[in-house]
Amino acid sequence: MTETVDERIARVAFNEHGLVAAIIQQWDTQEVLMLGWMDAEALRRTLTSGRVTFWSRSRQEYWRKGDTSGNIQLVRGARLDCDGDAILVQVDQVGPACHTGTRTCFDADDLAPVEGPQP
């Protein structure tokens, strides 16, 4: 028996605000592009439409990546982490992922950590 979308969403451990972190990754290169937030409806839209939808905490509204910029995210896969409190969404990113115009949101500020030893 195939699980329904609602049954899959029910496995997500949403936080006290009804949100879950969604890590967005380029499907073929594994590059981490951005992090956004989803509620159950944003996740439902993402799982059923083939495009990534987020919940904007600042604007209190849904937004679908690329609707205004053209930099769309086409869903290629989605997985829960082991605790169910984070989602990895693999996408085919068209154009830059970051609102600043860069490919990834994680290229701006290197925290220069001490690297651990080689195993």
Biopython code that builds the backbone (N, CA, C, O; Angstrom):
import numpy as np
from Bio.PDB.StructureBuilder import StructureBuilder

atoms = [
    (1, "MET", "N", (0.838, -1.181, 0.000)),
    (1, "MET", "CA", (0.000, 0.000, 0.000)),
    (1, "MET", "C", (0.885, 1.248, 0.000)),
    (1, "MET", "O", (1.841, 1.337, 0.771)),
    (2, "THR", "N", (0.571, 2.183, -0.843)),
    (2, "THR", "CA", (1.338, 3.420, -0.957)),
    (2, "THR", "C", (0.843, 4.434, 0.058)),
    (2, "THR", "O", (-0.360, 4.620, 0.241)),
    (3, "GLU", "N", (1.783, 5.079, 0.707)),
    (3, "GLU", "CA", (1.464, 6.113, 1.693)),
    (3, "GLU", "C", (0.910, 7.362, 1.012)),
    (3, "GLU", "O", (1.382, 7.752, -0.056)),
    (4, "THR", "N", (-0.075, 7.975, 1.619)),
    (4, "THR", "CA", (-0.604, 9.229, 1.095)),
    (4, "THR", "C", (0.343, 10.375, 1.470)),
    (4, "THR", "O", (1.210, 10.219, 2.329)),
    (5, "VAL", "N", (0.166, 11.518, 0.818)),
    (5, "VAL", "CA", (0.966, 12.698, 1.140)),
    (5, "VAL", "C", (0.738, 13.089, 2.601)),
    (5, "VAL", "O", (1.693, 13.426, 3.302)),
    (6, "ASP", "N", (-0.506, 13.050, 3.067)),
    (6, "ASP", "CA", (-0.799, 13.411, 4.460)),
    (6, "ASP", "C", (-0.118, 12.467, 5.440)),
    (6, "ASP", "O", (0.327, 12.906, 6.501)),
    (7, "GLU", "N", (-0.023, 11.182, 5.114)),
    (7, "GLU", "CA", (0.679, 10.231, 5.983)),
    (7, "GLU", "C", (2.174, 10.525, 6.017)),
    (7, "GLU", "O", (2.806, 10.395, 7.065)),
    (8, "ARG", "N", (2.740, 10.915, 4.895)),
    (8, "ARG", "CA", (4.165, 11.272, 4.864)),
    (8, "ARG", "C", (4.412, 12.536, 5.671)),
    (8, "ARG", "O", (5.386, 12.612, 6.420)),
    (9, "ILE", "N", (3.536, 13.535, 5.526)),
    (9, "ILE", "CA", (3.682, 14.787, 6.269)),
    (9, "ILE", "C", (3.523, 14.549, 7.768)),
    (9, "ILE", "O", (4.169, 15.222, 8.572)),
    (10, "ALA", "N", (2.677, 13.609, 8.149)),
    (10, "ALA", "CA", (2.444, 13.301, 9.568)),
    (10, "ALA", "C", (3.707, 12.775, 10.249)),
    (10, "ALA", "O", (3.798, 12.818, 11.476)),
    (11, "ARG", "N", (4.669, 12.288, 9.497)),
    (11, "ARG", "CA", (5.924, 11.784, 10.080)),
    (11, "ARG", "C", (6.887, 12.909, 10.454)),
    (11, "ARG", "O", (7.878, 12.664, 11.142)),
    (12, "VAL", "N", (6.613, 14.133, 10.014)),
    (12, "VAL", "CA", (7.493, 15.273, 10.270)),
    (12, "VAL", "C", (7.274, 15.794, 11.691)),
    (12, "VAL", "O", (6.137, 15.957, 12.136)),
    (13, "ALA", "N", (8.378, 16.053, 12.393)),
    (13, "ALA", "CA", (8.325, 16.624, 13.742)),
    (13, "ALA", "C", (8.461, 18.147, 13.615)),
    (13, "ALA", "O", (9.557, 18.693, 13.738)),
    (14, "PHE", "N", (7.337, 18.820, 13.369)),
    (14, "PHE", "CA", (7.342, 20.275, 13.256)),
    (14, "PHE", "C", (7.656, 20.885, 14.618)),
    (14, "PHE", "O", (7.318, 20.305, 15.650)),
    (15, "ASN", "N", (8.306, 22.059, 14.630)),
    (15, "ASN", "CA", (8.651, 22.714, 15.895)),
    (15, "ASN", "C", (7.410, 23.359, 16.525)),
    (15, "ASN", "O", (6.299, 23.216, 16.016)),
    (16, "GLU", "N", (7.614, 24.064, 17.629)),
    (16, "GLU", "CA", (6.499, 24.671, 18.369)),
    (16, "GLU", "C", (5.761, 25.737, 17.563)),
    (16, "GLU", "O", (4.654, 26.133, 17.929)),
    (17, "HIS", "N", (6.361, 26.201, 16.478)),
    (17, "HIS", "CA", (5.724, 27.190, 15.601)),
    (17, "HIS", "C", (5.088, 26.522, 14.376)),
    (17, "HIS", "O", (4.587, 27.196, 13.477)),
    (18, "GLY", "N", (5.120, 25.191, 14.361)),
    (18, "GLY", "CA", (4.544, 24.456, 13.230)),
    (18, "GLY", "C", (5.423, 24.445, 12.004)),
    (18, "GLY", "O", (4.936, 24.258, 10.889)),
    (19, "LEU", "N", (6.732, 24.645, 12.199)),
    (19, "LEU", "CA", (7.669, 24.740, 11.082)),
    (19, "LEU", "C", (8.738, 23.657, 11.157)),
    (19, "LEU", "O", (9.016, 23.108, 12.224)),
    (20, "VAL", "N", (9.326, 23.365, 10.015)),
    (20, "VAL", "CA", (10.452, 22.448, 9.935)),
    (20, "VAL", "C", (11.493, 23.086, 9.011)),
    (20, "VAL", "O", (11.149, 23.713, 8.009)),
    (21, "ALA", "N", (12.769, 22.916, 9.365)),
    (21, "ALA", "CA", (13.855, 23.424, 8.528)),
    (21, "ALA", "C", (13.969, 22.562, 7.279)),
    (21, "ALA", "O", (13.931, 21.333, 7.343)),
    (22, "ALA", "N", (14.109, 23.235, 6.139)),
    (22, "ALA", "CA", (14.269, 22.543, 4.863)),
    (22, "ALA", "C", (15.601, 22.952, 4.256)),
    (22, "ALA", "O", (15.781, 24.096, 3.838)),
    (23, "ILE", "N", (16.520, 22.015, 4.215)),
    (23, "ILE", "CA", (17.832, 22.238, 3.626)),
    (23, "ILE", "C", (17.701, 21.947, 2.134)),
    (23, "ILE", "O", (17.234, 20.877, 1.744)),
    (24, "ILE", "N", (18.108, 22.891, 1.312)),
    (24, "ILE", "CA", (17.976, 22.748, -0.134)),
    (24, "ILE", "C", (19.347, 22.440, -0.720)),
    (24, "ILE", "O", (20.310, 23.175, -0.501)),
    (25, "GLN", "N", (19.423, 21.332, -1.474)),
    (25, "GLN", "CA", (20.684, 20.832, -2.001)),
    (25, "GLN", "C", (20.551, 20.574, -3.502)),
    (25, "GLN", "O", (19.548, 20.026, -3.958)),
    (26, "GLN", "N", (21.563, 20.970, -4.261)),
    (26, "GLN", "CA", (21.598, 20.633, -5.688)),
    (26, "GLN", "C", (21.710, 19.120, -5.808)),
    (26, "GLN", "O", (22.624, 18.525, -5.237)),
    (27, "TRP", "N", (20.818, 18.502, -6.525)),
    (27, "TRP", "CA", (20.711, 17.041, -6.549)),
    (27, "TRP", "C", (21.931, 16.333, -7.118)),
    (27, "TRP", "O", (22.296, 15.268, -6.620)),
    (28, "ASP", "N", (22.575, 16.882, -8.140)),
    (28, "ASP", "CA", (23.662, 16.145, -8.791)),
    (28, "ASP", "C", (25.042, 16.444, -8.206)),
    (28, "ASP", "O", (25.904, 15.566, -8.197)),
    (29, "THR", "N", (25.267, 17.661, -7.721)),
    (29, "THR", "CA", (26.581, 18.007, -7.170)),
    (29, "THR", "C", (26.629, 17.902, -5.649)),
    (29, "THR", "O", (27.709, 17.941, -5.059)),
    (30, "GLN", "N", (25.467, 17.770, -5.010)),
    (30, "GLN", "CA", (25.342, 17.715, -3.552)),
    (30, "GLN", "C", (25.652, 19.053, -2.876)),
    (30, "GLN", "O", (25.776, 19.105, -1.652)),
    (31, "GLU", "N", (25.778, 20.125, -3.644)),
    (31, "GLU", "CA", (26.058, 21.454, -3.093)),
    (31, "GLU", "C", (24.868, 21.935, -2.256)),
    (31, "GLU", "O", (23.726, 21.899, -2.713)),
    (32, "VAL", "N", (25.147, 22.385, -1.027)),
    (32, "VAL", "CA", (24.102, 22.945, -0.183)),
    (32, "VAL", "C", (23.838, 24.373, -0.645)),
    (32, "VAL", "O", (24.750, 25.199, -0.685)),
    (33, "LEU", "N", (22.585, 24.657, -0.993)),
    (33, "LEU", "CA", (22.241, 25.940, -1.587)),
    (33, "LEU", "C", (21.645, 26.927, -0.594)),
    (33, "LEU", "O", (22.006, 28.104, -0.597)),
    (34, "MET", "N", (20.749, 26.464, 0.242)),
    (34, "MET", "CA", (20.058, 27.376, 1.153)),
    (34, "MET", "C", (19.291, 26.598, 2.208)),
    (34, "MET", "O", (19.191, 25.372, 2.157)),
    (35, "LEU", "N", (18.755, 27.336, 3.157)),
    (35, "LEU", "CA", (17.871, 26.780, 4.173)),
    (35, "LEU", "C", (16.618, 27.642, 4.198)),
    (35, "LEU", "O", (16.700, 28.871, 4.197)),
    (36, "GLY", "N", (15.477, 27.003, 4.220)),
    (36, "GLY", "CA", (14.205, 27.709, 4.328)),
    (36, "GLY", "C", (13.329, 26.996, 5.334)),
    (36, "GLY", "O", (13.716, 25.967, 5.889)),
    (37, "TRP", "N", (12.161, 27.538, 5.566)),
    (37, "TRP", "CA", (11.225, 26.967, 6.536)),
    (37, "TRP", "C", (9.943, 26.558, 5.839)),
    (37, "TRP", "O", (9.465, 27.243, 4.934)),
    (38, "MET", "N", (9.392, 25.435, 6.271)),
    (38, "MET", "CA", (8.134, 24.941, 5.726)),
    (38, "MET", "C", (7.182, 24.605, 6.857)),
    (38, "MET", "O", (7.590, 24.092, 7.899)),
    (39, "ASP", "N", (5.905, 24.900, 6.640)),
    (39, "ASP", "CA", (4.873, 24.336, 7.500)),
    (39, "ASP", "C", (4.274, 23.162, 6.727)),
    (39, "ASP", "O", (4.751, 22.829, 5.642)),
    (40, "ALA", "N", (3.249, 22.543, 7.267)),
    (40, "ALA", "CA", (2.680, 21.356, 6.612)),
    (40, "ALA", "C", (2.167, 21.668, 5.217)),
    (40, "ALA", "O", (2.331, 20.859, 4.304)),
    (41, "GLU", "N", (1.551, 22.826, 5.037)),
    (41, "GLU", "CA", (1.014, 23.181, 3.714)),
    (41, "GLU", "C", (2.130, 23.446, 2.711)),
    (41, "GLU", "O", (2.026, 23.023, 1.560)),
    (42, "ALA", "N", (3.193, 24.135, 3.117)),
    (42, "ALA", "CA", (4.321, 24.363, 2.212)),
    (42, "ALA", "C", (4.952, 23.035, 1.807)),
    (42, "ALA", "O", (5.330, 22.850, 0.650)),
    (43, "LEU", "N", (5.065, 22.117, 2.756)),
    (43, "LEU", "CA", (5.613, 20.801, 2.444)),
    (43, "LEU", "C", (4.679, 20.057, 1.498)),
    (43, "LEU", "O", (5.138, 19.427, 0.545)),
    (44, "ARG", "N", (3.388, 20.122, 1.748)),
    (44, "ARG", "CA", (2.412, 19.475, 0.852)),
    (44, "ARG", "C", (2.561, 20.019, -0.573)),
    (44, "ARG", "O", (2.597, 19.251, -1.535)),
    (45, "ARG", "N", (2.647, 21.339, -0.700)),
    (45, "ARG", "CA", (2.791, 21.951, -2.026)),
    (45, "ARG", "C", (4.088, 21.502, -2.690)),
    (45, "ARG", "O", (4.111, 21.242, -3.893)),
    (46, "THR", "N", (5.166, 21.410, -1.916)),
    (46, "THR", "CA", (6.461, 20.982, -2.447)),
    (46, "THR", "C", (6.396, 19.537, -2.930)),
    (46, "THR", "O", (6.900, 19.213, -4.006)),
    (47, "LEU", "N", (5.775, 18.671, -2.131)),
    (47, "LEU", "CA", (5.720, 17.243, -2.473)),
    (47, "LEU", "C", (4.784, 16.949, -3.635)),
    (47, "LEU", "O", (4.938, 15.931, -4.310)),
    (48, "THR", "N", (3.825, 17.819, -3.875)),
    (48, "THR", "CA", (2.822, 17.525, -4.905)),
    (48, "THR", "C", (2.932, 18.359, -6.170)),
    (48, "THR", "O", (2.260, 18.065, -7.159)),
    (49, "SER", "N", (3.778, 19.406, -6.162)),
    (49, "SER", "CA", (3.829, 20.289, -7.329)),
    (49, "SER", "C", (5.110, 20.176, -8.153)),
    (49, "SER", "O", (5.132, 20.575, -9.317)),
    (50, "GLY", "N", (6.183, 19.634, -7.556)),
    (50, "GLY", "CA", (7.460, 19.580, -8.257)),
    (50, "GLY", "C", (8.276, 20.855, -8.157)),
    (50, "GLY", "O", (9.351, 20.952, -8.750)),
    (51, "ARG", "N", (7.774, 21.841, -7.410)),
    (51, "ARG", "CA", (8.481, 23.106, -7.148)),
    (51, "ARG", "C", (8.528, 23.321, -5.643)),
    (51, "ARG", "O", (7.613, 22.907, -4.931)),
    (52, "VAL", "N", (9.588, 23.967, -5.146)),
    (52, "VAL", "CA", (9.754, 24.165, -3.714)),
    (52, "VAL", "C", (8.955, 25.387, -3.255)),
    (52, "VAL", "O", (9.045, 26.470, -3.834)),
    (53, "THR", "N", (8.168, 25.176, -2.190)),
    (53, "THR", "CA", (7.405, 26.245, -1.554)),
    (53, "THR", "C", (7.870, 26.364, -0.108)),
    (53, "THR", "O", (8.072, 25.355, 0.568)),
    (54, "PHE", "N", (8.041, 27.594, 0.366)),
    (54, "PHE", "CA", (8.446, 27.867, 1.738)),
    (54, "PHE", "C", (7.376, 28.670, 2.458)),
    (54, "PHE", "O", (6.462, 29.218, 1.841)),
    (55, "TRP", "N", (7.511, 28.727, 3.785)),
    (55, "TRP", "CA", (6.725, 29.648, 4.597)),
    (55, "TRP", "C", (7.651, 30.773, 5.020)),
    (55, "TRP", "O", (8.694, 30.518, 5.622)),
    (56, "SER", "N", (7.294, 32.004, 4.720)),
    (56, "SER", "CA", (8.099, 33.152, 5.107)),
    (56, "SER", "C", (7.743, 33.547, 6.532)),
    (56, "SER", "O", (6.612, 33.950, 6.806)),
    (57, "ARG", "N", (8.698, 33.432, 7.428)),
    (57, "ARG", "CA", (8.466, 33.812, 8.823)),
    (57, "ARG", "C", (8.313, 35.317, 8.960)),
    (57, "ARG", "O", (7.563, 35.775, 9.823)),
    (58, "SER", "N", (8.995, 36.096, 8.142)),
    (58, "SER", "CA", (8.913, 37.554, 8.261)),
    (58, "SER", "C", (7.640, 38.113, 7.624)),
    (58, "SER", "O", (7.019, 39.026, 8.169)),
    (59, "ARG", "N", (7.255, 37.567, 6.480)),
    (59, "ARG", "CA", (6.067, 38.079, 5.785)),
    (59, "ARG", "C", (4.788, 37.327, 6.151)),
    (59, "ARG", "O", (3.682, 37.769, 5.838)),
    (60, "GLN", "N", (4.957, 36.175, 6.822)),
    (60, "GLN", "CA", (3.812, 35.343, 7.206)),
    (60, "GLN", "C", (2.968, 34.960, 5.987)),
    (60, "GLN", "O", (1.747, 35.114, 5.973)),
    (61, "GLU", "N", (3.668, 34.453, 4.962)),
    (61, "GLU", "CA", (2.978, 34.007, 3.754)),
    (61, "GLU", "C", (3.822, 32.962, 3.034)),
    (61, "GLU", "O", (5.022, 32.835, 3.276)),
    (62, "TYR", "N", (3.167, 32.214, 2.142)),
    (62, "TYR", "CA", (3.870, 31.226, 1.337)),
    (62, "TYR", "C", (4.610, 31.928, 0.220)),
    (62, "TYR", "O", (4.165, 32.950, -0.302)),
    (63, "TRP", "N", (5.749, 31.358, -0.136)),
    (63, "TRP", "CA", (6.461, 31.841, -1.313)),
    (63, "TRP", "C", (7.077, 30.657, -2.022)),
    (63, "TRP", "O", (7.656, 29.763, -1.406)),
    (64, "ARG", "N", (6.936, 30.678, -3.326)),
    (64, "ARG", "CA", (7.501, 29.620, -4.145)),
    (64, "ARG", "C", (8.752, 30.163, -4.796)),
    (64, "ARG", "O", (8.717, 31.164, -5.511)),
    (65, "LYS", "N", (9.845, 29.496, -4.541)),
    (65, "LYS", "CA", (11.149, 29.957, -5.027)),
    (65, "LYS", "C", (11.105, 30.160, -6.541)),
    (65, "LYS", "O", (10.757, 29.252, -7.296)),
    (66, "GLY", "N", (11.463, 31.367, -6.963)),
    (66, "GLY", "CA", (11.584, 31.673, -8.377)),
    (66, "GLY", "C", (10.388, 32.346, -9.005)),
    (66, "GLY", "O", (10.454, 32.743, -10.169)),
    (67, "ASP", "N", (9.282, 32.492, -8.265)),
    (67, "ASP", "CA", (8.105, 33.114, -8.880)),
    (67, "ASP", "C", (8.362, 34.547, -9.312)),
    (67, "ASP", "O", (7.806, 34.993, -10.315)),
    (68, "THR", "N", (9.193, 35.277, -8.579)),
    (68, "THR", "CA", (9.497, 36.647, -8.995)),
    (68, "THR", "C", (10.870, 36.754, -9.670)),
    (68, "THR", "O", (11.061, 37.589, -10.553)),
    (69, "SER", "N", (11.819, 35.919, -9.260)),
    (69, "SER", "CA", (13.182, 36.018, -9.796)),
    (69, "SER", "C", (13.417, 35.148, -11.028)),
    (69, "SER", "O", (14.322, 35.418, -11.818)),
    (70, "GLY", "N", (12.607, 34.108, -11.192)),
    (70, "GLY", "CA", (12.856, 33.146, -12.261)),
    (70, "GLY", "C", (13.853, 32.067, -11.878)),
    (70, "GLY", "O", (14.104, 31.151, -12.660)),
    (71, "ASN", "N", (14.431, 32.165, -10.668)),
    (71, "ASN", "CA", (15.437, 31.206, -10.196)),
    (71, "ASN", "C", (14.733, 30.055, -9.471)),
    (71, "ASN", "O", (14.779, 29.951, -8.245)),
    (72, "ILE", "N", (14.090, 29.206, -10.251)),
    (72, "ILE", "CA", (13.229, 28.174, -9.682)),
    (72, "ILE", "C", (14.011, 26.977, -9.156)),
    (72, "ILE", "O", (15.157, 26.741, -9.539)),
    (73, "GLN", "N", (13.363, 26.234, -8.274)),
    (73, "GLN", "CA", (13.914, 24.997, -7.743)),
    (73, "GLN", "C", (12.968, 23.869, -8.118)),
    (73, "GLN", "O", (11.830, 23.816, -7.652)),
    (74, "LEU", "N", (13.455, 22.961, -8.969)),
    (74, "LEU", "CA", (12.674, 21.818, -9.418)),
    (74, "LEU", "C", (13.010, 20.629, -8.525)),
    (74, "LEU", "O", (14.169, 20.221, -8.441)),
    (75, "VAL", "N", (12.018, 20.081, -7.869)),
    (75, "VAL", "CA", (12.224, 19.006, -6.896)),
    (75, "VAL", "C", (12.697, 17.735, -7.593)),
    (75, "VAL", "O", (12.123, 17.305, -8.594)),
    (76, "ARG", "N", (13.754, 17.146, -7.042)),
    (76, "ARG", "CA", (14.273, 15.862, -7.521)),
    (76, "ARG", "C", (14.205, 14.787, -6.435)),
    (76, "ARG", "O", (14.313, 13.598, -6.735)),
    (77, "GLY", "N", (14.027, 15.198, -5.176)),
    (77, "GLY", "CA", (13.900, 14.244, -4.075)),
    (77, "GLY", "C", (13.670, 14.986, -2.783)),
    (77, "GLY", "O", (13.940, 16.183, -2.687)),
    (78, "ALA", "N", (13.168, 14.273, -1.779)),
    (78, "ALA", "CA", (12.957, 14.860, -0.450)),
    (78, "ALA", "C", (13.049, 13.755, 0.583)),
    (78, "ALA", "O", (12.454, 12.690, 0.422)),
    (79, "ARG", "N", (13.803, 14.013, 1.654)),
    (79, "ARG", "CA", (14.015, 13.015, 2.705)),
    (79, "ARG", "C", (13.971, 13.673, 4.070)),
    (79, "ARG", "O", (14.378, 14.823, 4.237)),
    (80, "LEU", "N", (13.468, 12.922, 5.047)),
    (80, "LEU", "CA", (13.519, 13.356, 6.440)),
    (80, "LEU", "C", (14.829, 12.918, 7.058)),
    (80, "LEU", "O", (15.400, 11.906, 6.653)),
    (81, "ASP", "N", (15.317, 13.675, 8.043)),
    (81, "ASP", "CA", (16.471, 13.201, 8.795)),
    (81, "ASP", "C", (15.990, 12.163, 9.807)),
    (81, "ASP", "O", (14.794, 11.885, 9.895)),
    (82, "CYS", "N", (16.919, 11.594, 10.567)),
    (82, "CYS", "CA", (16.613, 10.482, 11.466)),
    (82, "CYS", "C", (15.628, 10.851, 12.575)),
    (82, "CYS", "O", (14.908, 9.981, 13.065)),
    (83, "ASP", "N", (15.581, 12.114, 12.977)),
    (83, "ASP", "CA", (14.657, 12.564, 14.020)),
    (83, "ASP", "C", (13.346, 13.101, 13.451)),
    (83, "ASP", "O", (12.397, 13.343, 14.196)),
    (84, "GLY", "N", (13.294, 13.282, 12.165)),
    (84, "GLY", "CA", (12.104, 13.818, 11.521)),
    (84, "GLY", "C", (11.937, 15.316, 11.686)),
    (84, "GLY", "O", (10.882, 15.861, 11.360)),
    (85, "ASP", "N", (12.982, 16.002, 12.196)),
    (85, "ASP", "CA", (12.843, 17.435, 12.454)),
    (85, "ASP", "C", (13.597, 18.316, 11.469)),
    (85, "ASP", "O", (13.785, 19.506, 11.724)),
    (86, "ALA", "N", (14.029, 17.752, 10.354)),
    (86, "ALA", "CA", (14.651, 18.508, 9.270)),
    (86, "ALA", "C", (14.405, 17.739, 7.974)),
    (86, "ALA", "O", (14.338, 16.510, 7.959)),
    (87, "ILE", "N", (14.275, 18.489, 6.905)),
    (87, "ILE", "CA", (14.026, 17.892, 5.593)),
    (87, "ILE", "C", (15.162, 18.283, 4.664)),
    (87, "ILE", "O", (15.598, 19.434, 4.652)),
    (88, "LEU", "N", (15.635, 17.323, 3.891)),
    (88, "LEU", "CA", (16.598, 17.581, 2.828)),
    (88, "LEU", "C", (15.818, 17.514, 1.523)),
    (88, "LEU", "O", (15.268, 16.471, 1.168)),
    (89, "VAL", "N", (15.776, 18.639, 0.814)),
    (89, "VAL", "CA", (15.092, 18.677, -0.479)),
    (89, "VAL", "C", (16.164, 18.801, -1.551)),
    (89, "VAL", "O", (16.910, 19.779, -1.591)),
    (90, "GLN", "N", (16.229, 17.805, -2.410)),
    (90, "GLN", "CA", (17.177, 17.842, -3.508)),
    (90, "GLN", "C", (16.480, 18.438, -4.716)),
    (90, "GLN", "O", (15.371, 18.042, -5.075)),
    (91, "VAL", "N", (17.158, 19.406, -5.339)),
    (91, "VAL", "CA", (16.550, 20.168, -6.427)),
    (91, "VAL", "C", (17.483, 20.280, -7.612)),
    (91, "VAL", "O", (18.683, 20.022, -7.517)),
    (92, "ASP", "N", (16.902, 20.668, -8.721)),
    (92, "ASP", "CA", (17.668, 21.158, -9.853)),
    (92, "ASP", "C", (17.460, 22.667, -9.817)),
    (92, "ASP", "O", (16.391, 23.161, -10.177)),
    (93, "GLN", "N", (18.473, 23.391, -9.387)),
    (93, "GLN", "CA", (18.394, 24.839, -9.224)),
    (93, "GLN", "C", (18.603, 25.519, -10.575)),
    (93, "GLN", "O", (19.596, 25.272, -11.260)),
    (94, "VAL", "N", (17.661, 26.372, -10.946)),
    (94, "VAL", "CA", (17.780, 27.160, -12.169)),
    (94, "VAL", "C", (18.168, 28.575, -11.755)),
    (94, "VAL", "O", (17.368, 29.281, -11.142)),
    (95, "GLY", "N", (19.385, 28.994, -12.083)),
    (95, "GLY", "CA", (19.876, 30.299, -11.670)),
    (95, "GLY", "C", (20.377, 30.272, -10.244)),
    (95, "GLY", "O", (20.485, 29.200, -9.649)),
    (96, "PRO", "N", (20.689, 31.439, -9.678)),
    (96, "PRO", "CA", (21.201, 31.508, -8.312)),
    (96, "PRO", "C", (20.129, 31.099, -7.301)),
    (96, "PRO", "O", (18.940, 31.320, -7.526)),
    (97, "ALA", "N", (20.552, 30.509, -6.200)),
    (97, "ALA", "CA", (19.618, 30.137, -5.136)),
    (97, "ALA", "C", (19.431, 31.273, -4.138)),
    (97, "ALA", "O", (18.354, 31.417, -3.559)),
    (98, "CYS", "N", (20.455, 32.071, -3.934)),
    (98, "CYS", "CA", (20.414, 33.105, -2.903)),
    (98, "CYS", "C", (19.770, 34.387, -3.422)),
    (98, "CYS", "O", (19.928, 34.743, -4.589)),
    (99, "HIS", "N", (19.048, 35.069, -2.550)),
    (99, "HIS", "CA", (18.416, 36.340, -2.928)),
    (99, "HIS", "C", (19.439, 37.427, -3.243)),
    (99, "HIS", "O", (19.093, 38.448, -3.837)),
    (100, "THR", "N", (20.705, 37.215, -2.847)),
    (100, "THR", "CA", (21.760, 38.184, -3.163)),
    (100, "THR", "C", (22.294, 38.016, -4.585)),
    (100, "THR", "O", (23.073, 38.839, -5.065)),
    (101, "GLY", "N", (21.865, 36.935, -5.255)),
    (101, "GLY", "CA", (22.309, 36.686, -6.619)),
    (101, "GLY", "C", (23.444, 35.701, -6.729)),
    (101, "GLY", "O", (23.937, 35.458, -7.831)),
    (102, "THR", "N", (23.884, 35.117, -5.610)),
    (102, "THR", "CA", (24.954, 34.117, -5.650)),
    (102, "THR", "C", (24.351, 32.717, -5.754)),
    (102, "THR", "O", (23.175, 32.502, -5.460)),
    (103, "ARG", "N", (25.172, 31.796, -6.172)),
    (103, "ARG", "CA", (24.721, 30.411, -6.377)),
    (103, "ARG", "C", (24.175, 29.797, -5.090)),
    (103, "ARG", "O", (23.141, 29.131, -5.110)),
    (104, "THR", "N", (24.861, 30.019, -3.982)),
    (104, "THR", "CA", (24.476, 29.435, -2.703)),
    (104, "THR", "C", (24.434, 30.528, -1.639)),
    (104, "THR", "O", (25.124, 31.542, -1.746)),
    (105, "CYS", "N", (23.628, 30.310, -0.627)),
    (105, "CYS", "CA", (23.561, 31.255, 0.497)),
    (105, "CYS", "C", (24.737, 31.066, 1.465)),
    (105, "CYS", "O", (24.908, 31.855, 2.394)),
    (106, "PHE", "N", (25.535, 30.033, 1.252)),
    (106, "PHE", "CA", (26.599, 29.701, 2.199)),
    (106, "PHE", "C", (27.990, 30.042, 1.689)),
    (106, "PHE", "O", (28.951, 29.341, 2.006)),
    (107, "ASP", "N", (28.111, 31.097, 0.914)),
    (107, "ASP", "CA", (29.442, 31.473, 0.423)),
    (107, "ASP", "C", (29.873, 32.861, 0.886)),
    (107, "ASP", "O", (30.883, 33.381, 0.412)),
    (108, "ALA", "N", (29.119, 33.473, 1.812)),
    (108, "ALA", "CA", (29.367, 34.867, 2.172)),
    (108, "ALA", "C", (30.306, 35.075, 3.355)),
    (108, "ALA", "O", (31.092, 36.022, 3.346)),
    (109, "ASP", "N", (30.250, 34.234, 4.355)),
    (109, "ASP", "CA", (30.953, 34.542, 5.602)),
    (109, "ASP", "C", (31.621, 33.298, 6.163)),
    (109, "ASP", "O", (30.984, 32.511, 6.865)),
    (110, "ASP", "N", (32.899, 33.117, 5.859)),
    (110, "ASP", "CA", (33.673, 31.974, 6.347)),
    (110, "ASP", "C", (34.001, 32.191, 7.817)),
    (110, "ASP", "O", (34.612, 33.198, 8.173)),
    (111, "LEU", "N", (33.606, 31.268, 8.664)),
    (111, "LEU", "CA", (33.847, 31.384, 10.114)),
    (111, "LEU", "C", (35.227, 30.871, 10.516)),
    (111, "LEU", "O", (35.581, 30.903, 11.695)),
    (112, "ALA", "N", (36.006, 30.398, 9.547)),
    (112, "ALA", "CA", (37.397, 29.979, 9.744)),
    (112, "ALA", "C", (37.574, 29.052, 10.957)),
    (112, "ALA", "O", (38.322, 29.373, 11.881)),
    (113, "PRO", "N", (36.886, 27.908, 10.950)),
    (113, "PRO", "CA", (37.055, 26.981, 12.070)),
    (113, "PRO", "C", (38.411, 26.277, 12.030)),
    (113, "PRO", "O", (39.039, 26.177, 10.976)),
    (114, "VAL", "N", (38.847, 25.797, 13.174)),
    (114, "VAL", "CA", (40.007, 24.922, 13.215)),
    (114, "VAL", "C", (39.576, 23.584, 12.635)),
    (114, "VAL", "O", (38.558, 23.019, 13.035)),
    (115, "GLU", "N", (40.350, 23.093, 11.701)),
    (115, "GLU", "CA", (39.996, 21.811, 11.092)),
    (115, "GLU", "C", (40.449, 20.674, 11.981)),
    (115, "GLU", "O", (41.529, 20.715, 12.571)),
    (116, "GLY", "N", (39.609, 19.661, 12.068)),
    (116, "GLY", "CA", (39.942, 18.471, 12.839)),
    (116, "GLY", "C", (41.012, 17.636, 12.133)),
    (116, "GLY", "O", (41.268, 17.829, 10.945)),
    (117, "PRO", "N", (41.627, 16.720, 12.855)),
    (117, "PRO", "CA", (42.677, 15.892, 12.265)),
    (117, "PRO", "C", (42.091, 14.920, 11.238)),
    (117, "PRO", "O", (40.897, 14.621, 11.260)),
    (118, "GLN", "N", (42.942, 14.438, 10.348)),
    (118, "GLN", "CA", (42.531, 13.429, 9.391)),
    (118, "GLN", "C", (42.233, 12.133, 10.127)),
    (118, "GLN", "O", (42.970, 11.770, 11.044)),
    (119, "PRO", "N", (41.195, 11.442, 9.760)),
    (119, "PRO", "CA", (40.878, 10.159, 10.444)),
    (119, "PRO", "C", (41.919, 9.094, 10.151)),
    (119, "PRO", "O", (41.808, 7.970, 10.640)),
]
sb = StructureBuilder()
sb.init_structure("model")
sb.init_model(0)
sb.init_chain("A")
sb.init_seg("    ")
for serial, (resi, resn, name, xyz) in enumerate(atoms, 1):
    if name == "N":
        sb.init_residue(resn, " ", resi, " ")
    sb.init_atom(name, np.array(xyz, "f"), 0.0, 1.0, " ", f" {name:<3s}", serial, name[0])
structure = sb.get_structure()
